[in-house]
């Protein structure tokens, strides 16, 4: 995890007045990182993930997000540009909730209609 390694990239992308939330699939990705951590790193990673999940609201995958997900998945298939399944769920969550995707890797979200992205240069 970038935060575990001391990377400060999110500080450059998220302002003090931004209302931050994560998609439920992002919570799952963080929790997988805990599950896969070696025994030495696991307690520290668990503490970090627990702190993030306690402090940052998690946006549910509901029918509104499912509708956005279906539209974005159809767009990706029609365009012939494969997308990561989790990236599409994150994008759909942002689209349905009128939020901006903040990412270190813009490529998974590029050219998705209606999805606003803020990424590291």
C-alpha positions in Angstrom: 0.0 0.0 0.0 1.3 3.4 -0.9 0.3 4.9 2.4 2.2 2.2 4.2 5.3 3.1 2.3 5.0 6.7 3.2 3.9 8.0 -0.2 2.1 11.4 0.1 0.5 11.4 -3.3 -3.0 11.7 -2.1 -2.1 14.9 -0.2 -1.3 16.4 -3.6 -4.7 15.4 -5.1 -7.1 15.9 -2.2 -7.7 19.4 -0.7 -8.7 20.2 2.8 -12.2 21.1 1.7 -12.8 18.0 -0.4 -15.5 15.5 0.9 -13.7 12.2 0.7 -15.4 8.8 0.4 -14.4 5.4 -1.1 -16.3 2.9 -3.1 -17.2 -0.4 -1.3 -15.0 -2.2 -3.8 -12.1 0.0 -2.7 -12.7 -1.1 0.9 -12.5 -4.7 -0.3 -9.2 -4.0 -2.1 -7.8 -2.6 1.1 -9.0 -5.6 3.1 -7.5 -8.0 0.6 -4.2 -6.2 1.2 -4.5 -7.1 4.9 -5.4 -10.7 4.1 -2.3 -11.0 1.8 0.2 -9.3 4.1 2.9 -11.4 5.6 2.7 -11.9 9.3 5.3 -9.2 10.1 3.4 -6.5 8.1 -0.2 -7.6 8.8 -0.7 -5.9 12.2 0.5 -2.5 10.9 -1.5 -2.9 7.6 -4.6 -3.9 9.6 -4.3 -0.9 11.8 -3.9 1.4 8.8 -6.9 -0.1 7.0 -9.0 0.0 10.1 -8.2 3.7 10.6 -9.1 4.5 7.0 -12.4 2.6 7.2 -13.2 4.3 10.5 -12.5 7.8 9.1 -13.7 7.7 5.5 -17.3 7.0 4.5 -17.8 4.0 2.2 -20.3 4.4 -0.7 -22.5 1.4 -1.1 -23.0 -0.5 -4.4 -26.7 -0.1 -4.8 -29.2 0.0 -7.7 -28.1 3.6 -8.7 -24.5 2.5 -8.8 -25.5 -0.7 -10.7 -27.2 1.4 -13.4 -24.1 3.5 -13.8 -21.9 0.4 -13.8 -24.1 -1.2 -16.6 -23.8 1.9 -18.7 -20.0 2.2 -18.3 -19.5 -1.5 -18.9 -21.6 -1.3 -22.1 -19.5 1.7 -23.2 -16.2 -0.1 -22.5 -17.4 -3.1 -24.5 -18.6 -1.0 -27.4 -15.4 0.9 -27.5 -13.3 -2.3 -27.4 -11.1 -0.9 -24.6 -10.9 -3.4 -21.8 -11.2 -2.0 -18.2 -10.5 -3.5 -14.9 -13.6 -4.8 -13.2 -12.9 -2.9 -10.0 -12.0 0.3 -11.9 -15.4 0.2 -13.5 -17.2 -0.2 -10.1 -15.2 2.7 -8.7 -16.0 4.8 -11.8 -19.7 3.9 -11.5 -19.8 4.8 -7.8 -18.3 8.2 -8.6 -20.7 8.7 -11.5 -23.8 7.8 -9.5 -22.7 9.8 -6.5 -21.5 12.9 -8.5 -18.0 12.5 -7.2 -14.5 12.7 -8.6 -12.3 9.7 -9.0 -8.9 10.4 -7.4 -6.2 8.0 -8.6 -2.6 7.5 -9.2 -3.4 5.7 -12.5 -5.7 7.6 -14.9 -5.7 4.9 -17.6 -8.4 2.8 -16.0 -10.8 5.7 -16.0 -9.8 7.6 -19.2 -12.6 8.3 -21.6 -15.4 7.0 -19.5 -18.4 9.2 -20.2 -19.4 11.5 -17.3 -16.6 10.3 -15.0 -14.5 13.1 -13.6 -10.9 12.1 -12.7 -8.2 13.8 -10.7 -4.8 12.1 -11.1 -1.2 12.5 -10.4 0.7 13.9 -13.5 
